[in-house]
């Protein structure tokens, strides 16, 4: 199997505009603005008042797809020092143990997701503290109004996957108010993350040519490969999951996510399999139009290094190189966990859109998801 691409598209403004008519690239570039709007939305919604009930037994984040990953962001940023469990629930209803001692954050970008609405209804029924994050005037917003629960309104950018920071920022503010994580004085870590997102967006903007644009370079490296994406450290795992989802939805492209060191106990064995063996010296700028090479594994390491994870990541690179599996390394940058995550996610988001454009694919539509939803609705 081969993947046909046209590298010239990445530096052709007209081709980019034609392939991305709904403006997914522009939506990704709004990430910093989403953080700042999310801070304001959380403050105006009165999330600080939720802390008056005291620290919860657990914080349950109910959400699906691009909304659900906001809960993963919160769990990763809170980290191992979080004093209570942060549970991301993807599905209808709630786990049986959830009750009045818990906080349930219902996250739905559209405010119409059936599973999330079901979770919100169940939270009210059980007497849990409900918080909403989603579209104003939506069914979720009405449920929050009836339950006298705060709602942080979210303005969708093309789709939930392009609105990550609009969804995750209110959750992070909520976590800080509940004492689950420290965002610094005045939530300064969020502003630092916004500045980092602006810097990445500047480096990855469409008019920066492929040889100096890190997102376009990454897209070229990924093209024609089967990416095995491994995250290390505090935020690397959630970044790896995000990359796999963004490759699927934006580029319609498969990937296998993993986390170190768990991947060393299973996924690493694929380096001796049928998809391994590509040259580590592969030229990412070669002419791929007439390239008959088969799809091969590419290891993508998302490194958020501490002393232990740094060693594991280096071992991963060595084992891959010994088996001629090419490796791409992306390193998180920033002082706080949320800033480091932002540095990885923003680059990933741009790269997956560029990979779609490289293949001549519109990144915005998701027909299989729409088809599944229609079929499920027909069963009701």
Secondary structure, 3 states (H helix, E strand, C coil): CCCCCCHHHHHCHHHHHHHCCCCHHHHHCCHHHHHHHHHHHHHHHCHHHHHHHCCCCEEEEECCHHHHHHHHHHHHHHHHHCCCEEEEECCCCCCCCCCCCCEEEEEECCCCCHHHHHHHHHHHHHCCEEEEEECCCCHHHHHHHHCCCCEEECCCCCCHHHHHHHHHHHHHHHHHHCCCCCCCHHHHHHHHHHHHHHHHHHHCCCCCCCCCCHHHHHHHHHCCEEEEEEEEHHHHHHHHHHHHHHHHHHHCCCEEEEECCHHHHCHHHHHHCCCCCCCCCCCCCCCCCCCCCCCEEEEEEEECCCHHHHHHHHHHHHHHHHCCCEEEEEECCCCCHHHHHHHHHHHHHHHHHHHHHHCCCCCCCCHHHHHHHHHHHHHC
